[in-house]
Every structure is written in C-alpha cells, then in structure tokens.
C-alpha cells in the first residue's frame, strides 16, 4: 500500500505524518531523516494494528500542487 506522507518544516527540523494513519508521526533534523523514520513508523504502525486485531485504514488521502 502507498500512503501519502506530509513533511513539514518545524522550528528546529522537520516532522512527518500520515493522514490516513492517525498517530503515525515522526520528527527529525532533515527531510531525509524524517523520510526514513516515517517509512519505518508506517511499518510499525500497521504491524501494531494487525497485532491488536484492528482494521488497517486504506490509503485514501491524495494531494495536488496548486500554482499561484
């Protein structure tokens, strides 16, 4: 499954979250850091849902760029 990941600049680095997986959030010093961390976090998050017998949310969120 391919989930949309949002990466945002913070005051002291970057954070990332997955809108379709509430609670799946990471923070790091660089975009590359958070990209690697969120990849692992998604895997752990999905594994945790499976272990708890919870449904795995489908990847429904999409994005687009708007030129202004």
PDB file of N, H, CA, C and O in Angstrom:
ATOM      1  N   UNK A   1       0.841  -1.175   0.000  1.00  0.00           N
ATOM      2  CA  UNK A   1       0.000   0.000   0.000  1.00  0.00           C
ATOM      3  C   UNK A   1       0.887   1.240   0.000  1.00  0.00           C
ATOM      4  O   UNK A   1       1.964   1.245   0.597  1.00  0.00           O
ATOM      5  N   UNK A   2       0.436   2.265  -0.657  1.00  0.00           N
ATOM      6  H   UNK A   2      -0.438   2.261  -1.142  1.00  0.00           H
ATOM      7  CA  UNK A   2       1.155   3.536  -0.714  1.00  0.00           C
ATOM      8  C   UNK A   2       0.350   4.597   0.033  1.00  0.00           C
ATOM      9  O   UNK A   2      -0.748   4.965  -0.384  1.00  0.00           O
ATOM     10  N   UNK A   3       0.908   5.083   1.137  1.00  0.00           N
ATOM     11  H   UNK A   3       1.800   4.785   1.475  1.00  0.00           H
ATOM     12  CA  UNK A   3       0.253   6.114   1.927  1.00  0.00           C
ATOM     13  C   UNK A   3       0.882   7.475   1.641  1.00  0.00           C
ATOM     14  O   UNK A   3       2.094   7.580   1.454  1.00  0.00           O
ATOM     15  N   UNK A   4       0.053   8.507   1.609  1.00  0.00           N
ATOM     16  H   UNK A   4      -0.931   8.421   1.762  1.00  0.00           H
ATOM     17  CA  UNK A   4       0.543   9.870   1.481  1.00  0.00           C
ATOM     18  C   UNK A   4       1.229  10.264   2.781  1.00  0.00           C
ATOM     19  O   UNK A   4       0.688  10.051   3.866  1.00  0.00           O
ATOM     20  N   UNK A   5       2.415  10.834   2.668  1.00  0.00           N
ATOM     21  H   UNK A   5       2.855  11.007   1.787  1.00  0.00           H
ATOM     22  CA  UNK A   5       3.166  11.333   3.815  1.00  0.00           C
ATOM     23  C   UNK A   5       3.305  12.837   3.658  1.00  0.00           C
ATOM     24  O   UNK A   5       3.681  13.323   2.592  1.00  0.00           O
ATOM     25  N   UNK A   6       3.001  13.578   4.724  1.00  0.00           N
ATOM     26  H   UNK A   6       2.695  13.183   5.591  1.00  0.00           H
ATOM     27  CA  UNK A   6       3.162  15.030   4.727  1.00  0.00           C
ATOM     28  C   UNK A   6       4.407  15.351   5.547  1.00  0.00           C
ATOM     29  O   UNK A   6       4.528  14.946   6.703  1.00  0.00           O
ATOM     30  N   UNK A   7       5.329  16.085   4.928  1.00  0.00           N
ATOM     31  H   UNK A   7       5.231  16.414   3.989  1.00  0.00           H
ATOM     32  CA  UNK A   7       6.551  16.518   5.614  1.00  0.00           C
ATOM     33  C   UNK A   7       6.487  18.030   5.754  1.00  0.00           C
ATOM     34  O   UNK A   7       6.246  18.751   4.787  1.00  0.00           O
ATOM     35  N   UNK A   8       6.710  18.496   6.986  1.00  0.00           N
ATOM     36  H   UNK A   8       6.906  17.910   7.772  1.00  0.00           H
ATOM     37  CA  UNK A   8       6.627  19.923   7.276  1.00  0.00           C
ATOM     38  C   UNK A   8       7.899  20.405   7.969  1.00  0.00           C
ATOM     39  O   UNK A   8       8.507  19.680   8.757  1.00  0.00           O
ATOM     40  N   UNK A   9       8.283  21.625   7.663  1.00  0.00           N
ATOM     41  H   UNK A   9       7.789  22.214   7.023  1.00  0.00           H
ATOM     42  CA  UNK A   9       9.400  22.263   8.350  1.00  0.00           C
ATOM     43  C   UNK A   9       8.918  22.706   9.716  1.00  0.00           C
ATOM     44  O   UNK A   9       7.822  23.250   9.851  1.00  0.00           O
ATOM     45  N   UNK A  10       9.739  22.473  10.729  1.00  0.00           N
ATOM     46  H   UNK A  10      10.630  22.031  10.619  1.00  0.00           H
ATOM     47  CA  UNK A  10       9.429  22.918  12.089  1.00  0.00           C
ATOM     48  C   UNK A  10      10.461  23.953  12.514  1.00  0.00           C
ATOM     49  O   UNK A  10      11.337  24.314  11.727  1.00  0.00           O
ATOM     50  N   UNK A  11      10.368  24.425  13.729  1.00  0.00           N
ATOM     51  H   UNK A  11       9.657  24.131  14.368  1.00  0.00           H
ATOM     52  CA  UNK A  11      11.320  25.411  14.226  1.00  0.00           C
ATOM     53  C   UNK A  11      12.745  24.908  14.308  1.00  0.00           C
ATOM     54  O   UNK A  11      13.691  25.689  14.217  1.00  0.00           O
ATOM     55  N   UNK A  12      12.901  23.604  14.480  1.00  0.00           N
ATOM     56  H   UNK A  12      12.131  22.969  14.554  1.00  0.00           H
ATOM     57  CA  UNK A  12      14.255  23.062  14.644  1.00  0.00           C
ATOM     58  C   UNK A  12      14.505  21.808  13.807  1.00  0.00           C
ATOM     59  O   UNK A  12      15.372  21.006  14.154  1.00  0.00           O
ATOM     60  N   UNK A  13      13.777  21.626  12.727  1.00  0.00           N
ATOM     61  H   UNK A  13      13.073  22.278  12.444  1.00  0.00           H
ATOM     62  CA  UNK A  13      13.976  20.453  11.871  1.00  0.00           C
ATOM     63  C   UNK A  13      12.762  20.222  11.006  1.00  0.00           C
ATOM     64  O   UNK A  13      12.227  21.149  10.397  1.00  0.00           O
ATOM     65  N   UNK A  14      12.327  18.960  10.956  1.00  0.00           N
ATOM     66  H   UNK A  14      12.762  18.207  11.450  1.00  0.00           H
ATOM     67  CA  UNK A  14      11.191  18.575  10.135  1.00  0.00           C
ATOM     68  C   UNK A  14      10.348  17.551  10.870  1.00  0.00           C
ATOM     69  O   UNK A  14      10.839  16.825  11.736  1.00  0.00           O
ATOM     70  N   UNK A  15       9.072  17.502  10.514  1.00  0.00           N
ATOM     71  H   UNK A  15       8.674  18.091   9.811  1.00  0.00           H
ATOM     72  CA  UNK A  15       8.194  16.456  11.034  1.00  0.00           C
ATOM     73  C   UNK A  15       7.460  15.843   9.855  1.00  0.00           C
ATOM     74  O   UNK A  15       7.363  16.444   8.786  1.00  0.00           O
ATOM     75  N   UNK A  16       6.949  14.646  10.063  1.00  0.00           N
ATOM     76  H   UNK A  16       7.028  14.158  10.932  1.00  0.00           H
ATOM     77  CA  UNK A  16       6.182  13.959   9.026  1.00  0.00           C
ATOM     78  C   UNK A  16       5.036  13.212   9.689  1.00  0.00           C
ATOM     79  O   UNK A  16       5.146  12.731  10.817  1.00  0.00           O
ATOM     80  N   UNK A  17       3.923  13.128   8.949  1.00  0.00           N
ATOM     81  H   UNK A  17       3.833  13.519   8.033  1.00  0.00           H
ATOM     82  CA  UNK A  17       2.787  12.363   9.437  1.00  0.00           C
ATOM     83  C   UNK A  17       2.044  11.765   8.254  1.00  0.00           C
ATOM     84  O   UNK A  17       2.206  12.186   7.109  1.00  0.00           O
ATOM     85  N   UNK A  18       1.223  10.770   8.569  1.00  0.00           N
ATOM     86  H   UNK A  18       1.091  10.429   9.499  1.00  0.00           H
ATOM     87  CA  UNK A  18       0.440  10.061   7.554  1.00  0.00           C
ATOM     88  C   UNK A  18      -1.033  10.326   7.866  1.00  0.00           C
ATOM     89  O   UNK A  18      -1.558   9.791   8.843  1.00  0.00           O
ATOM     90  N   UNK A  19      -1.710  11.147   7.049  1.00  0.00           N
ATOM     91  H   UNK A  19      -1.284  11.581   6.256  1.00  0.00           H
ATOM     92  CA  UNK A  19      -3.102  11.490   7.352  1.00  0.00           C
ATOM     93  C   UNK A  19      -4.021  10.279   7.508  1.00  0.00           C
ATOM     94  O   UNK A  19      -4.968  10.326   8.294  1.00  0.00           O
ATOM     95  N   UNK A  20      -3.761   9.203   6.778  1.00  0.00           N
ATOM     96  H   UNK A  20      -2.992   9.165   6.140  1.00  0.00           H
ATOM     97  CA  UNK A  20      -4.626   8.029   6.849  1.00  0.00           C
ATOM     98  C   UNK A  20      -4.307   7.096   8.014  1.00  0.00           C
ATOM     99  O   UNK A  20      -5.029   6.127   8.252  1.00  0.00           O
ATOM    100  N   UNK A  21      -3.226   7.386   8.741  1.00  0.00           N
ATOM    101  H   UNK A  21      -2.640   8.173   8.548  1.00  0.00           H
ATOM    102  CA  UNK A  21      -2.842   6.571   9.903  1.00  0.00           C
ATOM    103  C   UNK A  21      -2.691   7.496  11.115  1.00  0.00           C
ATOM    104  O   UNK A  21      -1.572   7.864  11.471  1.00  0.00           O
ATOM    105  N   UNK A  22      -3.793   7.869  11.743  1.00  0.00           N
ATOM    106  H   UNK A  22      -4.702   7.570  11.453  1.00  0.00           H
ATOM    107  CA  UNK A  22      -3.719   8.784  12.885  1.00  0.00           C
ATOM    108  C   UNK A  22      -2.726   8.293  13.939  1.00  0.00           C
ATOM    109  O   UNK A  22      -2.730   7.126  14.331  1.00  0.00           O
ATOM    110  N   UNK A  23      -1.881   9.216  14.382  1.00  0.00           N
ATOM    111  H   UNK A  23      -1.878  10.164  14.064  1.00  0.00           H
ATOM    112  CA  UNK A  23      -0.889   8.882  15.397  1.00  0.00           C
ATOM    113  C   UNK A  23       0.447   8.465  14.824  1.00  0.00           C
ATOM    114  O   UNK A  23       1.409   8.291  15.572  1.00  0.00           O
ATOM    115  N   UNK A  24       0.530   8.302  13.527  1.00  0.00           N
ATOM    116  H   UNK A  24      -0.251   8.444  12.919  1.00  0.00           H
ATOM    117  CA  UNK A  24       1.788   7.907  12.885  1.00  0.00           C
ATOM    118  C   UNK A  24       2.548   9.181  12.531  1.00  0.00           C
ATOM    119  O   UNK A  24       2.324   9.781  11.479  1.00  0.00           O
ATOM    120  N   UNK A  25       3.460   9.589  13.434  1.00  0.00           N
ATOM    121  H   UNK A  25       3.642   9.102  14.289  1.00  0.00           H
ATOM    122  CA  UNK A  25       4.154  10.868  13.346  1.00  0.00           C
ATOM    123  C   UNK A  25       5.616  10.661  13.713  1.00  0.00           C
ATOM    124  O   UNK A  25       5.934   9.855  14.588  1.00  0.00           O
ATOM    125  N   UNK A  26       6.507  11.389  13.044  1.00  0.00           N
ATOM    126  H   UNK A  26       6.249  12.044  12.333  1.00  0.00           H
ATOM    127  CA  UNK A  26       7.934  11.364  13.390  1.00  0.00           C
ATOM    128  C   UNK A  26       8.496  12.774  13.289  1.00  0.00           C
ATOM    129  O   UNK A  26       7.872  13.665  12.714  1.00  0.00           O
ATOM    130  N   UNK A  27       9.680  12.963  13.853  1.00  0.00           N
ATOM    131  H   UNK A  27      10.188  12.239  14.320  1.00  0.00           H
ATOM    132  CA  UNK A  27      10.397  14.226  13.747  1.00  0.00           C
ATOM    133  C   UNK A  27      11.873  13.927  13.567  1.00  0.00           C
ATOM    134  O   UNK A  27      12.378  12.916  14.054  1.00  0.00           O
ATOM    135  N   UNK A  28      12.560  14.820  12.861  1.00  0.00           N
ATOM    136  H   UNK A  28      12.150  15.641  12.465  1.00  0.00           H
ATOM    137  CA  UNK A  28      13.989  14.636  12.643  1.00  0.00           C
ATOM    138  C   UNK A  28      14.639  15.926  12.210  1.00  0.00           C
ATOM    139  O   UNK A  28      13.979  16.955  12.066  1.00  0.00           O
ATOM    140  N   UNK A  29      15.950  15.859  12.002  1.00  0.00           N
ATOM    141  H   UNK A  29      16.485  15.023  12.119  1.00  0.00           H
ATOM    142  CA  UNK A  29      16.719  17.048  11.660  1.00  0.00           C
ATOM    143  C   UNK A  29      16.621  17.439  10.190  1.00  0.00           C
ATOM    144  O   UNK A  29      16.700  18.622   9.859  1.00  0.00           O
ATOM    145  N   UNK A  30      16.449  16.454   9.302  1.00  0.00           N
ATOM    146  H   UNK A  30      16.385  15.493   9.571  1.00  0.00           H
ATOM    147  CA  UNK A  30      16.430  16.729   7.868  1.00  0.00           C
ATOM    148  C   UNK A  30      15.251  16.020   7.209  1.00  0.00           C
ATOM    149  O   UNK A  30      14.626  15.139   7.800  1.00  0.00           O
ATOM    150  N   UNK A  31      14.963  16.421   5.975  1.00  0.00           N
ATOM    151  H   UNK A  31      15.471  17.137   5.495  1.00  0.00           H
ATOM    152  CA  UNK A  31      13.916  15.752   5.207  1.00  0.00           C
ATOM    153  C   UNK A  31      14.271  14.286   5.028  1.00  0.00           C
ATOM    154  O   UNK A  31      13.404  13.420   5.147  1.00  0.00           O
ATOM    155  N   UNK A  32      15.525  13.998   4.747  1.00  0.00           N
ATOM    156  H   UNK A  32      16.229  14.701   4.650  1.00  0.00           H
ATOM    157  CA  UNK A  32      15.942  12.598   4.576  1.00  0.00           C
ATOM    158  C   UNK A  32      15.742  11.800   5.858  1.00  0.00           C
ATOM    159  O   UNK A  32      15.329  10.642   5.815  1.00  0.00           O
ATOM    160  N   UNK A  33      16.035  12.418   6.996  1.00  0.00           N
ATOM    161  H   UNK A  33      16.371  13.359   7.031  1.00  0.00           H
ATOM    162  CA  UNK A  33      15.821  11.747   8.291  1.00  0.00           C
ATOM    163  C   UNK A  33      14.355  11.359   8.465  1.00  0.00           C
ATOM    164  O   UNK A  33      14.040  10.207   8.764  1.00  0.00           O
ATOM    165  N   UNK A  34      13.461  12.332   8.275  1.00  0.00           N
ATOM    166  H   UNK A  34      13.716  13.268   8.032  1.00  0.00           H
ATOM    167  CA  UNK A  34      12.052  12.027   8.514  1.00  0.00           C
ATOM    168  C   UNK A  34      11.493  11.075   7.460  1.00  0.00           C
ATOM    169  O   UNK A  34      10.589  10.295   7.759  1.00  0.00           O
ATOM    170  N   UNK A  35      12.009  11.123   6.244  1.00  0.00           N
ATOM    171  H   UNK A  35      12.744  11.757   6.001  1.00  0.00           H
ATOM    172  CA  UNK A  35      11.546  10.182   5.212  1.00  0.00           C
ATOM    173  C   UNK A  35      11.872   8.750   5.623  1.00  0.00           C
ATOM    174  O   UNK A  35      11.035   7.857   5.483  1.00  0.00           O
ATOM    175  N   UNK A  36      13.079   8.529   6.127  1.00  0.00           N
ATOM    176  H   UNK A  36      13.758   9.254   6.241  1.00  0.00           H
ATOM    177  CA  UNK A  36      13.460   7.189   6.584  1.00  0.00           C
ATOM    178  C   UNK A  36      12.673   6.794   7.826  1.00  0.00           C
ATOM    179  O   UNK A  36      12.211   5.658   7.934  1.00  0.00           O
ATOM    180  N   UNK A  37      12.519   7.722   8.759  1.00  0.00           N
ATOM    181  H   UNK A  37      12.895   8.644   8.671  1.00  0.00           H
ATOM    182  CA  UNK A  37      11.804   7.424  10.001  1.00  0.00           C
ATOM    183  C   UNK A  37      10.331   7.118   9.750  1.00  0.00           C
ATOM    184  O   UNK A  37       9.779   6.196  10.349  1.00  0.00           O
ATOM    185  N   UNK A  38       9.692   7.885   8.868  1.00  0.00           N
ATOM    186  H   UNK A  38      10.141   8.634   8.380  1.00  0.00           H
ATOM    187  CA  UNK A  38       8.255   7.657   8.645  1.00  0.00           C
ATOM    188  C   UNK A  38       8.035   6.338   7.921  1.00  0.00           C
ATOM    189  O   UNK A  38       7.026   5.671   8.152  1.00  0.00           O
ATOM    190  N   UNK A  39       8.956   5.951   7.054  1.00  0.00           N
ATOM    191  H   UNK A  39       9.775   6.492   6.866  1.00  0.00           H
ATOM    192  CA  UNK A  39       8.841   4.654   6.378  1.00  0.00           C
ATOM    193  C   UNK A  39       8.802   3.533   7.424  1.00  0.00           C
ATOM    194  O   UNK A  39       7.964   2.634   7.351  1.00  0.00           O
ATOM    195  N   UNK A  40       9.714   3.599   8.391  1.00  0.00           N
ATOM    196  H   UNK A  40      10.395   4.330   8.450  1.00  0.00           H
ATOM    197  CA  UNK A  40       9.727   2.603   9.469  1.00  0.00           C
ATOM    198  C   UNK A  40       8.479   2.716  10.333  1.00  0.00           C
ATOM    199  O   UNK A  40       7.895   1.705  10.723  1.00  0.00           O
ATOM    200  N   UNK A  41       8.066   3.954  10.636  1.00  0.00           N
ATOM    201  H   UNK A  41       8.540   4.775  10.319  1.00  0.00           H
ATOM    202  CA  UNK A  41       6.911   4.170  11.501  1.00  0.00           C
ATOM    203  C   UNK A  41       5.638   3.597  10.890  1.00  0.00           C
ATOM    204  O   UNK A  41       4.809   3.028  11.600  1.00  0.00           O
ATOM    205  N   UNK A  42       5.477   3.745   9.580  1.00  0.00           N
ATOM    206  H   UNK A  42       6.150   4.207   9.002  1.00  0.00           H
ATOM    207  CA  UNK A  42       4.294   3.182   8.915  1.00  0.00           C
ATOM    208  C   UNK A  42       4.286   1.674   9.076  1.00  0.00           C
ATOM    209  O   UNK A  42       3.249   1.090   9.391  1.00  0.00           O
ATOM    210  N   UNK A  43       5.424   1.038   8.865  1.00  0.00           N
ATOM    211  H   UNK A  43       6.266   1.512   8.608  1.00  0.00           H
ATOM    212  CA  UNK A  43       5.506  -0.410   9.038  1.00  0.00           C
ATOM    213  C   UNK A  43       5.150  -0.839  10.444  1.00  0.00           C
ATOM    214  O   UNK A  43       4.372  -1.774  10.634  1.00  0.00           O
ATOM    215  N   UNK A  44       5.717  -0.158  11.434  1.00  0.00           N
ATOM    216  H   UNK A  44       6.349   0.602  11.279  1.00  0.00           H
ATOM    217  CA  UNK A  44       5.414  -0.489  12.832  1.00  0.00           C
ATOM    218  C   UNK A  44       3.951  -0.232  13.158  1.00  0.00           C
ATOM    219  O   UNK A  44       3.323  -1.011  13.876  1.00  0.00           O
ATOM    220  N   UNK A  45       3.411   0.857  12.631  1.00  0.00           N
ATOM    221  H   UNK A  45       3.921   1.489  12.047  1.00  0.00           H
ATOM    222  CA  UNK A  45       2.017   1.208  12.892  1.00  0.00           C
ATOM    223  C   UNK A  45       1.082   0.128  12.351  1.00  0.00           C
ATOM    224  O   UNK A  45       0.171  -0.321  13.047  1.00  0.00           O
ATOM    225  N   UNK A  46       1.313  -0.280  11.120  1.00  0.00           N
ATOM    226  H   UNK A  46       2.053   0.085  10.555  1.00  0.00           H
ATOM    227  CA  UNK A  46       0.473  -1.315  10.510  1.00  0.00           C
ATOM    228  C   UNK A  46       0.625  -2.641  11.254  1.00  0.00           C
ATOM    229  O   UNK A  46      -0.365  -3.329  11.499  1.00  0.00           O
ATOM    230  N   UNK A  47       1.850  -3.002  11.611  1.00  0.00           N
ATOM    231  H   UNK A  47       2.654  -2.443  11.412  1.00  0.00           H
ATOM    232  CA  UNK A  47       2.070  -4.233  12.390  1.00  0.00           C
ATOM    233  C   UNK A  47       1.305  -4.190  13.707  1.00  0.00           C
ATOM    234  O   UNK A  47       0.713  -5.188  14.117  1.00  0.00           O
ATOM    235  N   UNK A  48       1.317  -3.042  14.367  1.00  0.00           N
ATOM    236  H   UNK A  48       1.798  -2.231  14.034  1.00  0.00           H
ATOM    237  CA  UNK A  48       0.620  -2.884  15.642  1.00  0.00           C
ATOM    238  C   UNK A  48      -0.892  -3.053  15.465  1.00  0.00           C
ATOM    239  O   UNK A  48      -1.553  -3.698  16.279  1.00  0.00           O
ATOM    240  N   UNK A  49      -1.429  -2.466  14.388  1.00  0.00           N
ATOM    241  H   UNK A  49      -0.892  -1.942  13.727  1.00  0.00           H
ATOM    242  CA  UNK A  49      -2.864  -2.632  14.117  1.00  0.00           C
ATOM    243  C   UNK A  49      -3.211  -4.100  13.910  1.00  0.00           C
ATOM    244  O   UNK A  49      -4.216  -4.586  14.431  1.00  0.00           O
ATOM    245  N   UNK A  50      -2.386  -4.797  13.157  1.00  0.00           N
ATOM    246  H   UNK A  50      -1.571  -4.402  12.734  1.00  0.00           H
ATOM    247  CA  UNK A  50      -2.624  -6.224  12.904  1.00  0.00           C
ATOM    248  C   UNK A  50      -2.591  -7.007  14.214  1.00  0.00           C
ATOM    249  O   UNK A  50      -3.476  -7.820  14.479  1.00  0.00           O
ATOM    250  N   UNK A  51      -1.562  -6.758  15.036  1.00  0.00           N
ATOM    251  H   UNK A  51      -0.843  -6.097  14.820  1.00  0.00           H
ATOM    252  CA  UNK A  51      -1.429  -7.465  16.310  1.00  0.00           C
ATOM    253  C   UNK A  51      -2.621  -7.211  17.230  1.00  0.00           C
ATOM    254  O   UNK A  51      -3.032  -8.096  17.980  1.00  0.00           O
ATOM    255  N   UNK A  52      -3.176  -5.995  17.168  1.00  0.00           N
ATOM    256  H   UNK A  52      -2.842  -5.276  16.558  1.00  0.00           H
ATOM    257  CA  UNK A  52      -4.309  -5.635  18.021  1.00  0.00           C
ATOM    258  C   UNK A  52      -5.654  -6.020  17.412  1.00  0.00           C
ATOM    259  O   UNK A  52      -6.704  -5.775  18.006  1.00  0.00           O
ATOM    260  N   UNK A  53      -5.616  -6.628  16.220  1.00  0.00           N
ATOM    261  H   UNK A  53      -4.763  -6.827  15.738  1.00  0.00           H
ATOM    262  CA  UNK A  53      -6.854  -7.032  15.564  1.00  0.00           C
ATOM    263  C   UNK A  53      -7.661  -5.866  15.016  1.00  0.00           C
ATOM    264  O   UNK A  53      -8.858  -6.002  14.764  1.00  0.00           O
ATOM    265  N   UNK A  54      -7.026  -4.745  14.832  1.00  0.00           N
ATOM    266  H   UNK A  54      -6.053  -4.634  15.037  1.00  0.00           H
ATOM    267  CA  UNK A  54      -7.689  -3.546  14.316  1.00  0.00           C
ATOM    268  C   UNK A  54      -7.631  -3.530  12.788  1.00  0.00           C
ATOM    269  O   UNK A  54      -6.715  -4.100  12.197  1.00  0.00           O
ATOM    270  N   UNK A  55      -8.591  -2.888  12.156  1.00  0.00           N
ATOM    271  H   UNK A  55      -9.336  -2.425  12.636  1.00  0.00           H
ATOM    272  CA  UNK A  55      -8.545  -2.783  10.694  1.00  0.00           C
ATOM    273  C   UNK A  55      -7.423  -1.840  10.255  1.00  0.00           C
ATOM    274  O   UNK A  55      -7.087  -0.890  10.962  1.00  0.00           O
ATOM    275  N   UNK A  56      -6.861  -2.109   9.103  1.00  0.00           N
ATOM    276  H   UNK A  56      -7.135  -2.880   8.529  1.00  0.00           H
ATOM    277  CA  UNK A  56      -5.832  -1.247   8.536  1.00  0.00           C
ATOM    278  C   UNK A  56      -6.536  -0.240   7.630  1.00  0.00           C
ATOM    279  O   UNK A  56      -7.159  -0.624   6.640  1.00  0.00           O
ATOM    280  N   UNK A  57      -6.439   1.051   7.966  1.00  0.00           N
ATOM    281  H   UNK A  57      -5.933   1.363   8.770  1.00  0.00           H
ATOM    282  CA  UNK A  57      -7.112   2.056   7.136  1.00  0.00           C
ATOM    283  C   UNK A  57      -6.554   2.048   5.709  1.00  0.00           C
ATOM    284  O   UNK A  57      -5.341   1.974   5.511  1.00  0.00           O
ATOM    285  N   UNK A  58      -7.432   2.124   4.739  1.00  0.00           N
ATOM    286  H   UNK A  58      -8.417   2.184   4.901  1.00  0.00           H
ATOM    287  CA  UNK A  58      -6.935   2.173   3.361  1.00  0.00           C
ATOM    288  C   UNK A  58      -6.293   3.537   3.083  1.00  0.00           C
ATOM    289  O   UNK A  58      -6.666   4.538   3.695  1.00  0.00           O
ATOM    290  N   UNK A  59      -5.341   3.571   2.173  1.00  0.00           N
ATOM    291  H   UNK A  59      -5.038   2.758   1.676  1.00  0.00           H
ATOM    292  CA  UNK A  59      -4.746   4.853   1.809  1.00  0.00           C
ATOM    293  C   UNK A  59      -5.696   5.642   0.915  1.00  0.00           C
ATOM    294  O   UNK A  59      -5.745   5.417  -0.295  1.00  0.00           O
ATOM    295  N   UNK A  60      -6.449   6.565   1.506  1.00  0.00           N
ATOM    296  H   UNK A  60      -6.409   6.748   2.488  1.00  0.00           H
ATOM    297  CA  UNK A  60      -7.459   7.339   0.787  1.00  0.00           C
ATOM    298  C   UNK A  60      -7.037   8.770   0.466  1.00  0.00           C
ATOM    299  O   UNK A  60      -7.576   9.376  -0.459  1.00  0.00           O
ATOM    300  N   UNK A  61      -6.083   9.315   1.213  1.00  0.00           N
ATOM    301  H   UNK A  61      -5.645   8.823   1.965  1.00  0.00           H
ATOM    302  CA  UNK A  61      -5.711  10.712   1.042  1.00  0.00           C
ATOM    303  C   UNK A  61      -4.850  10.895  -0.202  1.00  0.00           C
ATOM    304  O   UNK A  61      -3.944  10.106  -0.470  1.00  0.00           O
ATOM    305  N   UNK A  62      -5.148  11.941  -0.950  1.00  0.00           N
ATOM    306  H   UNK A  62      -5.884  12.582  -0.733  1.00  0.00           H
ATOM    307  CA  UNK A  62      -4.347  12.293  -2.120  1.00  0.00           C
ATOM    308  C   UNK A  62      -3.902  13.734  -1.979  1.00  0.00           C
ATOM    309  O   UNK A  62      -4.315  14.437  -1.056  1.00  0.00           O
ATOM    310  N   UNK A  63      -3.060  14.169  -2.898  1.00  0.00           N
ATOM    311  H   UNK A  63      -2.724  13.598  -3.647  1.00  0.00           H
ATOM    312  CA  UNK A  63      -2.606  15.551  -2.864  1.00  0.00           C
ATOM    313  C   UNK A  63      -2.454  16.086  -4.286  1.00  0.00           C
ATOM    314  O   UNK A  63      -2.428  15.337  -5.262  1.00  0.00           O
ATOM    315  N   UNK A  64      -2.359  17.385  -4.358  1.00  0.00           N
ATOM    316  H   UNK A  64      -2.380  17.993  -3.565  1.00  0.00           H
ATOM    317  CA  UNK A  64      -2.096  18.043  -5.625  1.00  0.00           C
ATOM    318  C   UNK A  64      -1.379  19.346  -5.312  1.00  0.00           C
ATOM    319  O   UNK A  64      -1.499  19.889  -4.214  1.00  0.00           O
ATOM    320  N   UNK A  65      -0.642  19.833  -6.280  1.00  0.00           N
ATOM    321  H   UNK A  65      -0.545  19.392  -7.172  1.00  0.00           H
ATOM    322  CA  UNK A  65       0.003  21.141  -6.142  1.00  0.00           C
ATOM    323  C   UNK A  65      -0.825  22.171  -6.883  1.00  0.00           C
ATOM    324  O   UNK A  65      -1.370  21.892  -7.951  1.00  0.00           O
ATOM    325  N   UNK A  66      -0.917  23.357  -6.312  1.00  0.00           N
ATOM    326  H   UNK A  66      -0.474  23.583  -5.445  1.00  0.00           H
ATOM    327  CA  UNK A  66      -1.656  24.448  -6.916  1.00  0.00           C
ATOM    328  C   UNK A  66      -0.684  25.584  -7.164  1.00  0.00           C
ATOM    329  O   UNK A  66      -0.056  26.083  -6.230  1.00  0.00           O
ATOM    330  N   UNK A  67      -0.557  25.986  -8.388  1.00  0.00           N
ATOM    331  H   UNK A  67      -1.066  25.580  -9.147  1.00  0.00           H
ATOM    332  CA  UNK A  67       0.334  27.100  -8.719  1.00  0.00           C
ATOM    333  C   UNK A  67      -0.400  28.418  -8.526  1.00  0.00           C
ATOM    334  O   UNK A  67      -1.515  28.587  -9.019  1.00  0.00           O
ATOM    335  N   UNK A  68       0.221  29.359  -7.806  1.00  0.00           N
ATOM    336  H   UNK A  68       1.127  29.222  -7.405  1.00  0.00           H
ATOM    337  CA  UNK A  68      -0.393  30.677  -7.594  1.00  0.00           C
ATOM    338  C   UNK A  68       0.554  31.777  -8.044  1.00  0.00           C
ATOM    339  O   UNK A  68       0.220  32.957  -7.946  1.00  0.00           O
TER     340      UNK A  68
END
